[in-house]
């Protein structure tokens, strides 16, 4: 793990309320999670799982409440500053079709300012089973292969907090096992994972159910 991964001690949310389009999605949400742990977000469609991930990433501002990323005695509450500690997988895979597979990894390594070099990028593709497709234009990838490419981007991101929105989507059984292994490895190395999912991740961790009134975890 990187120095940043080692330094993020925990994530805390207090009294969060999410409002979208004049509608309260959830209110009075409390939770905290420490380094080395997974928090699975559960609930029906529309319960606010994606909105919560976007709040944590600094992409959406809570109507009420606070979010803090803890590094020692310091609590980072500014959304833009929090974003530098986040690796993200959303509903959209973010693959740039005009680039080759390995070029996609290089682009995102640059955006994350990780810059692991060719060896690290190749190792990430090897880990997700795409090494033989490194020079293939990404437009030819299947949906499952595009999801594996998104997982490779997480590996090179060197970010301590992974925010994952339906990380098992489009993956076959082997791909789902791979995703579970990567999540478990990230937590074992001192990272934190918060994942919204309709499927069991098969990784030990806490659960937070949205859409049930006042929530806490």
N, C-alpha and C positions, 0 to 999 in steps of 0.2 A: 504493500500500500504506500501511497505517497505521504509526504509530511502533512499535507492538508487533510488527508483521510484520517491520519492519526490524531489530528488536533480537534476535530469536531466531536465534542463530547455528548451532545444531545440536541433534540428538537422539542420545542414546547409550544403548545397553542392554548390560549386561554380565552374563554367566552366568545369564540368566533361565531359571527353571524354572516351568512352569505345571502345576498339579495341579487337576483337577476331579473331584469325586465319588470321591476316592481313587485316581484314575488319573493317571499322568504323561502329559500331552499333548505337551509338548516339554521339553527340558532343555538347559542349557549354551548358550543362545542369545546370540550377540554380534552387534551391528551398530552402525553410526553413519552418520548422514546430515547433511549440512550445508545451509545455506540455499540456496535456488534449485534444489533437487533433488527428484526423485521416487524413492520406493522401492516397488516392486510386490511384494506378498506372494503367493506361489504355493504350491500344495500341494493334496492331496485334501481332501474333506470330513472334518472331525474332526482335521485337522492342527494346529489352534490359531490360525488366522488371525484370527478374530473375537476370540478370547480375548486375543491379543497387542494388538489395537487397543484393547480395553477396558482392558488394563494401562496402555498409553500414556496413555489418557484419564483415568486415575486411578479407574476404575470397578471394577477388579479388582486385588487385591494379589498380586504374584508369590510363589510358595512360596519361591523363592531368587532372589537377584540384585538388581540395581539399575537404575533408569532415571533419566537426567538430561537436563533441557532446559537448554541452555547459552546464557546471555546474557552476553557478555563473559567475565570470569573466574568468573562465578557459575554453579553447577549447581543447578537446581531439581529436587529429588528428591521433595518432598511431592506426593502425588497431587492433593489439592484445589487446590493452587497451580498445578500443571500444567494442570488443567482449564480455567483461565481463558485459556489460550493455544490452545485446541483448538476447531476447527469440525468437526462430526461429521455423517456420513451413515451410518445403519445399515441393517439389513435392512428395518426398518419405516420408512415414509416420514415418520411423525410429523405428518402433516397433520391438522388439526382440522376435521372435516367440517362443523361448524356455522358456521364462519367463512368469509368470502369469501376469494378467493385473496390479495388484497392485505392483508387483515386477518391472514392467516397469516404473511405476511412481517413485518408490524409487530410481532406477538406475539414472534416469534423475534428480531427486532432488539432488542426490549426485554430479552429473556432474555440475549442476548449483550452487552447494555449498549452496543450500537453506536449505536442511535438515529440512523440516517442521515437521517430526515425523509422526507416524501412523495416528494420528487424522487429520492432514492436508492432507495427502495423501487420506484418506478415504473420507474426505469432498470434495476433488477435483473430485473423481470418482462419488460421489453423485451428484455433480453439473452438470456433463456431462452425467448422466444417465447410468453409468456403475457400480454402487455400487454392484448390485447383481451378477456381473460377476467378482468380484475382484480376486477370486481364480482360474479363468478359464485360462488355457494356451492360450496365445495370438494368437497362430496359428489358433484357431477356431473362431476368430473374423471376422465379415464381413468387407468389405471395409469402410462402414460408421462408424462402431464401432471402427475401427482402427483410423479413423480421429477424432472421439470423444476422443480417448485415447491421441492423439497428443494435443488436446485442454486441456486435464487435465494436461499434462506436462507444458503447458504455465502457468496454474494457479499456479503450485508449483514453477515455475522458479524464481519468485520474481524479475524479470528483468523489468526495466522501459520502454524499447523500444521493441515492438513486431514487427518482420519482418515476414510477412505472404505471402507465395507464393500460390495463389489459395486456400485460406482457406476453401472455400465452396465445393471443389471437393469431390465427393463421398457421400456427405451428402444429406439426404432427406429433406423435407420441415421443419420438426421439428428440425433437426440438423442445418439447415441454420439459423433458428430463434435463436437457442442456440448460434451459433458462433457470430451472430450480437449482442446478449445480452452481451456476454463476451467482445467483442470489445468495446461496449458502456460503460460497467462497468469499463474497464481498463482506458479508457480516462477520465471518470468521476472521477476516483481516482487519476488523475494527470499523468497517463502514456501516452505514444505516440504509435500510431500504423501506420505503413506503410505497405500497402497490395497491392500486384499485383493481379488483378482479371479480369475475363471476365464477371462476374455477378455482379449485383448491390448488395452491402453489406447492404443496407437499414439502414445505420448509417450516421448521418450527418458528413460531412467532406469535405476537399478540394480534387480536382482531378488534376492529372498530366498526360497528354497524351504524350506518347513517339512515335517516328517515324514521327514527324512533323517538322523536321528541328530544329532550335534553340528552346529550351524549357525553360520555367520558371514557377514557381508557388510561 
